[in-house]
Every structure is written in structure tokens, then in C-alpha cells.
Amino acid sequence: MSEMQSHVTPTIERLWEAIETRRDELIALIAQLVRTPSVLGDEAAVQAIVAEHLRGSGLAVESWDLSDDTLQQENAGNSGVPFANRPNVAGVRRGSGGAGARSLILNRHVDVV
């Protein structure tokens, strides 16, 4: 058994099984994302796909544009492209079991420059 295989936990096994079960769906999603323009400054269409997929997966989805004053924050970085129509998308699955429950938050970078 390889070193990598010796660290496979039941949770990781369930993850791989879930991926395999949804293989065709995931391939179709990735193909749709690749076909959709997502260059810097033109991310809205691909972010809409991401948001739709996250909602369909049962996550609570938030989408927002950054305000231009974000550039005033320390280490903000500046691509030179305005933030308008370049939404940020996050999907959240809230934990159960009270205040100490863990949640899962998914956020990704979509432009391909």
C-alpha cells in the first residue's frame, strides 16, 4: 500500500464515492465553466453559473460587488479594472448542533486573465 493510500480515511473515501456518483454532472459543469468567458473584468457570467450550482447543491449563496473604496485598504492590490459587474460569490452550508457547529464556506477565484 502506498503512503498516500495509507492516509485514506472513511471521510475521504465517502468524498471520492460522491465525486464518482456525480461524475457526469461535474464534467458537464466544468465544461460549462470553461466555455464561459471569465477574463479579468468579465467574470459576471461565470459567477452566475457558480452561484446557480452552489444553490442547486443546497448551499446558501451570497453575491456582491466590491466597492471602489476597497482599494483604500492596506494590501488591497489593484488590477486596474473597476469592481463593478465583477461579483464575488460565496456558498455557505451552516453547521448543525448549536453555536459551536462548524460551517463550510466555498469561495473561488474565476477570472483567467
Accessible surface in RSA format (square Angstrom, percent):
REM  Atomic radii and reference values for relative SASA: ProtOr
REM  Chains: A
REM  Algorithm: Lee & Richards
REM  Probe-radius: 1.40
REM  Slices: 20
REM RES _ NUM      All-atoms   Total-Side   Main-Chain    Non-polar    All polar
REM                ABS   REL    ABS   REL    ABS   REL    ABS   REL    ABS   REL
RES MET A   1   189.14  98.0 103.32  68.4  85.82 204.3 100.97  85.8  88.17 116.8
RES SER A   2    60.20  50.9  45.56  60.8  14.64  33.7  51.74 110.2   8.46  11.8
RES GLU A   3   138.70  79.6 124.85  94.5  13.85  33.0  48.84  94.5  89.86  73.4
RES MET A   4   157.19  81.4 150.35  99.5   6.84  16.3 125.40 106.6  31.79  42.1
RES GLN A   5   104.85  58.6  97.87  71.5   6.98  16.6  25.79  54.9  79.07  60.0
RES SER A   6    66.83  56.5  36.45  48.7  30.37  70.0  33.05  70.4  33.77  47.3
RES HIS A   7   119.94  65.6 109.02  75.8  10.92  27.9  83.76  86.3  36.18  42.1
RES VAL A   8    58.97  38.8  38.17  34.6  20.81  50.1  38.33  33.3  20.65  56.0
RES THR A   9    62.60  44.5  60.78  61.6   1.82   4.3  59.26  79.6   3.34   5.1
RES PRO A  10    96.56  70.4  95.22  86.8   1.34   4.9  96.08  79.3   0.49   3.0
RES THR A  11    83.70  59.5  82.77  83.9   0.93   2.2  55.90  75.1  27.80  42.0
RES ILE A  12    66.62  37.9  66.15  49.3   0.47   1.1  66.62  48.0   0.00   0.0
RES GLU A  13    90.51  52.0  86.96  65.8   3.55   8.5  23.20  44.9  67.31  55.0
RES ARG A  14   147.79  62.1 143.22  73.0   4.56  10.9  66.45  90.8  81.34  49.3
RES LEU A  15    98.78  55.0  93.37  66.8   5.41  13.6  98.18  68.9   0.60   1.6
RES TRP A  16   155.37  62.4 151.99  73.6   3.38   7.9 138.77  74.0  16.61  26.9
RES GLU A  17   111.20  63.8 105.87  80.1   5.33  12.7  46.79  90.5  64.42  52.6
RES ALA A  18    50.69  46.6  43.13  66.6   7.56  17.2  50.05  70.5   0.64   1.7
RES ILE A  19    64.64  36.8  63.37  47.2   1.27   3.1  64.61  46.5   0.04   0.1
RES GLU A  20   111.57  64.1 103.86  78.6   7.71  18.4  49.39  95.5  62.18  50.8
RES THR A  21   117.37  83.5  82.08  83.2  35.29  84.1  67.46  90.6  49.91  75.4
RES ARG A  22    92.78  39.0  88.61  45.2   4.17   9.9  37.53  51.3  55.25  33.5
RES ARG A  23   123.80  52.0 122.34  62.4   1.47   3.5  22.83  31.2 100.97  61.2
RES ASP A  24   110.88  77.7 101.68 101.2   9.20  21.8  38.63  90.9  72.25  72.1
RES GLU A  25    79.89  45.9  68.37  51.7  11.53  27.4  44.94  86.9  34.96  28.5
RES LEU A  26    45.52  25.3  45.52  32.6   0.00   0.0  45.52  32.0   0.00   0.0
RES ILE A  27    90.48  51.5  88.95  66.3   1.52   3.7  89.70  64.6   0.77   2.1
RES ALA A  28    60.07  55.2  50.45  77.9   9.63  21.9  56.68  79.8   3.39   9.0
RES LEU A  29    29.63  16.5  25.93  18.5   3.70   9.3  29.02  20.4   0.60   1.6
RES ILE A  30   102.03  58.1 102.03  76.0   0.00   0.0 102.03  73.5   0.00   0.0
RES ALA A  31    38.86  35.7  31.42  48.5   7.45  16.9  38.16  53.7   0.70   1.9
RES GLN A  32    74.29  41.5  74.29  54.3   0.00   0.0  11.78  25.1  62.51  47.4
RES LEU A  33    30.15  16.8  24.99  17.9   5.16  13.0  25.30  17.8   4.84  13.0
RES VAL A  34   120.03  79.0  92.41  83.7  27.62  66.5  99.40  86.4  20.63  55.9
RES ARG A  35   172.28  72.3 141.07  71.9  31.20  74.3  77.65 106.1  94.62  57.3
RES THR A  36    22.16  15.8  16.48  16.7   5.68  13.5  10.42  14.0  11.74  17.7
RES PRO A  37    87.54  63.8  75.63  68.9  11.92  43.3  86.94  71.8   0.60   3.7
RES SER A  38     9.26   7.8   7.70  10.3   1.55   3.6   0.09   0.2   9.17  12.8
RES VAL A  39    75.02  49.4  75.02  67.9   0.00   0.0  75.02  65.2   0.00   0.0
RES LEU A  40    56.42  31.4  38.62  27.6  17.80  44.8  38.62  27.1  17.80  47.9
RES GLY A  41    32.53  40.1   0.00   N/A  32.53  40.1   7.85  21.5  24.68  55.3
RES ASP A  42    69.98  49.0  67.58  67.3   2.40   5.7  17.71  41.7  52.27  52.1
RES GLU A  43     9.44   5.4   9.44   7.1   0.00   0.0   3.54   6.8   5.91   4.8
RES ALA A  44    41.00  37.7  37.43  57.8   3.57   8.1  37.61  53.0   3.39   9.0
RES ALA A  45    53.58  49.3  41.72  64.4  11.85  27.0  50.14  70.6   3.44   9.1
RES VAL A  46     4.12   2.7   4.12   3.7   0.00   0.0   4.12   3.6   0.00   0.0
RES GLN A  47     7.96   4.4   7.75   5.7   0.20   0.5   0.78   1.7   7.18   5.4
RES ALA A  48    61.50  56.5  49.32  76.1  12.17  27.7  57.11  80.4   4.38  11.6
RES ILE A  49    24.13  13.7  22.88  17.0   1.25   3.0  23.50  16.9   0.63   1.7
RES VAL A  50    10.86   7.1   8.70   7.9   2.17   5.2  10.79   9.4   0.07   0.2
RES ALA A  51     6.90   6.3   6.90  10.7   0.00   0.0   6.90   9.7   0.00   0.0
RES GLU A  52   125.68  72.2 121.71  92.1   3.97   9.5  40.56  78.4  85.13  69.5
RES HIS A  53    47.20  25.8  39.69  27.6   7.51  19.2  22.88  23.6  24.32  28.3
RES LEU A  54    17.78   9.9  17.78  12.7   0.00   0.0  17.78  12.5   0.00   0.0
RES ARG A  55   135.28  56.8 119.74  61.0  15.54  37.0  55.88  76.4  79.40  48.1
RES GLY A  56    73.12  90.2   0.00   N/A  73.12  90.2  38.20 104.8  34.92  78.2
RES SER A  57    31.49  26.6  13.89  18.5  17.60  40.5  20.63  43.9  10.86  15.2
RES GLY A  58    56.05  69.1   0.00   N/A  56.05  69.1  32.79  90.0  23.26  52.1
RES LEU A  59    14.45   8.0   6.77   4.8   7.68  19.3   7.47   5.2   6.98  18.8
RES ALA A  60    58.25  53.6  44.65  68.9  13.60  30.9  55.17  77.7   3.08   8.2
RES VAL A  61    29.01  19.1   0.20   0.2  28.81  69.4   0.20   0.2  28.81  78.1
RES GLU A  62    97.25  55.8  92.64  70.1   4.61  11.0  35.43  68.5  61.81  50.5
RES SER A  63    64.65  54.6  33.20  44.3  31.46  72.5  20.96  44.6  43.69  61.2
RES TRP A  64   100.81  40.5  92.13  44.6   8.68  20.4  92.24  49.2   8.57  13.9
RES ASP A  65    72.96  51.1  48.61  48.4  24.35  57.6  19.19  45.2  53.77  53.6
RES LEU A  66    62.24  34.7  54.28  38.8   7.96  20.0  55.80  39.2   6.44  17.3
RES SER A  67    65.96  55.7  52.72  70.4  13.23  30.5  50.39 107.3  15.57  21.8
RES ASP A  68    91.77  64.3  82.61  82.2   9.17  21.7  34.84  82.0  56.94  56.8
RES ASP A  69    96.15  67.3  86.14  85.7  10.01  23.7  36.91  86.9  59.23  59.1
RES THR A  70    27.40  19.5  27.30  27.7   0.09   0.2  20.18  27.1   7.22  10.9
RES LEU A  71    63.74  35.5  43.61  31.2  20.12  50.6  43.61  30.6  20.12  54.2
RES GLN A  72   151.20  84.5 119.50  87.3  31.70  75.5  45.11  96.0 106.09  80.5
RES GLN A  73   117.92  65.9 107.00  78.2  10.92  26.0  35.72  76.0  82.20  62.3
RES GLU A  74   156.99  90.1 124.08  93.9  32.91  78.4  55.32 107.0 101.67  83.0
RES ASN A  75   142.33  98.1  98.34  95.0  43.98 105.9  37.90  91.2 104.42 100.9
RES ALA A  76    43.37  39.9   2.91   4.5  40.46  92.0  13.09  18.4  30.28  80.2
RES GLY A  77    54.22  66.9   0.00   N/A  54.22  66.9  43.71 120.0  10.51  23.5
RES ASN A  78   111.35  76.8  71.29  68.9  40.06  96.5  25.97  62.5  85.38  82.5
RES SER A  79    68.88  58.2  26.51  35.4  42.37  97.6  36.20  77.1  32.68  45.8
RES GLY A  80    64.16  79.1   0.00   N/A  64.16  79.1  35.10  96.3  29.05  65.1
RES VAL A  81    44.97  29.6  36.78  33.3   8.20  19.7  38.58  33.5   6.40  17.3
RES PRO A  82    93.29  68.0  82.59  75.3  10.70  38.9  91.22  75.3   2.08  12.9
RES PHE A  83    32.59  16.3  32.59  20.2   0.00   0.0  32.59  19.8   0.00   0.0
RES ALA A  84    68.68  63.1  53.20  82.1  15.48  35.2  57.52  81.0  11.16  29.6
RES ASN A  85   108.50  74.8 103.54 100.1   4.96  12.0  23.58  56.8  84.92  82.1
RES ARG A  86    37.11  15.6  29.82  15.2   7.30  17.4   6.03   8.2  31.08  18.8
RES PRO A  87    26.31  19.2  21.69  19.8   4.62  16.8  21.69  17.9   4.62  28.7
RES ASN A  88    41.87  28.9  40.46  39.1   1.40   3.4   1.87   4.5  40.00  38.7
RES VAL A  89     3.97   2.6   1.81   1.6   2.16   5.2   1.81   1.6   2.16   5.9
RES ALA A  90     9.76   9.0   9.76  15.1   0.00   0.0   9.76  13.7   0.00   0.0
RES GLY A  91     0.00   0.0   0.00   N/A   0.00   0.0   0.00   0.0   0.00   0.0
RES VAL A  92    12.54   8.3  10.66   9.7   1.88   4.5  10.66   9.3   1.88   5.1
RES ARG A  93   119.04  50.0 115.16  58.7   3.88   9.2  50.36  68.8  68.67  41.6
RES ARG A  94   164.63  69.1 143.95  73.4  20.67  49.2  63.71  87.1 100.92  61.2
RES GLY A  95    30.41  37.5   0.00   N/A  30.41  37.5  10.43  28.6  19.98  44.8
RES SER A  96   106.84  90.3  80.87 107.9  25.96  59.8  50.22 106.9  56.62  79.3
RES GLY A  97    77.37  95.4   0.00   N/A  77.37  95.4  39.38 108.1  37.99  85.1
RES GLY A  98    57.67  71.1   0.00   N/A  57.67  71.1  38.60 105.9  19.07  42.7
RES ALA A  99   120.75 111.0  69.59 107.4  51.16 116.4  82.93 116.8  37.82 100.2
RES GLY A 100    75.02  92.5   0.00   N/A  75.02  92.5  43.68 119.9  31.34  70.2
RES ALA A 101    32.99  30.3   3.44   5.3  29.55  67.2  13.41  18.9  19.58  51.9
RES ARG A 102   219.09  92.0 199.28 101.6  19.81  47.2  76.25 104.2 142.84  86.6
RES SER A 103    60.08  50.8  26.26  35.1  33.81  77.9  15.73  33.5  44.34  62.1
RES LEU A 104    95.51  53.2  93.18  66.7   2.33   5.9  94.46  66.3   1.05   2.8
RES ILE A 105   113.45  64.6  88.91  66.2  24.54  59.2  88.91  64.0  24.54  66.6
RES LEU A 106    76.08  42.4  74.04  53.0   2.04   5.1  75.95  53.3   0.13   0.3
RES ASN A 107    94.67  65.3  59.95  57.9  34.72  83.6  21.86  52.6  72.81  70.4
RES ARG A 108   110.63  46.5  92.24  47.0  18.39  43.8  52.78  72.1  57.85  35.1
RES HIS A 109   148.36  81.1 122.85  85.4  25.50  65.2  91.11  93.9  57.25  66.6
RES VAL A 110    15.10   9.9   5.34   4.8   9.75  23.5   7.59   6.6   7.51  20.4
RES ASP A 111    15.27  10.7   4.92   4.9  10.36  24.5   0.00   0.0  15.27  15.2
RES VAL A 112   103.58  68.2  77.50  70.2  26.07  62.8  84.64  73.5  18.93  51.4
RES VAL A 113   135.41  89.1  89.30  80.8  46.12 111.1 105.92  92.0  29.49  80.0
END  Absolute sums over single chains surface
CHAIN  1 A     8589.5       6708.7       1880.8       4973.4       3616.1
END  Absolute sums over all chains
TOTAL          8589.5       6708.7       1880.8       4973.4       3616.1
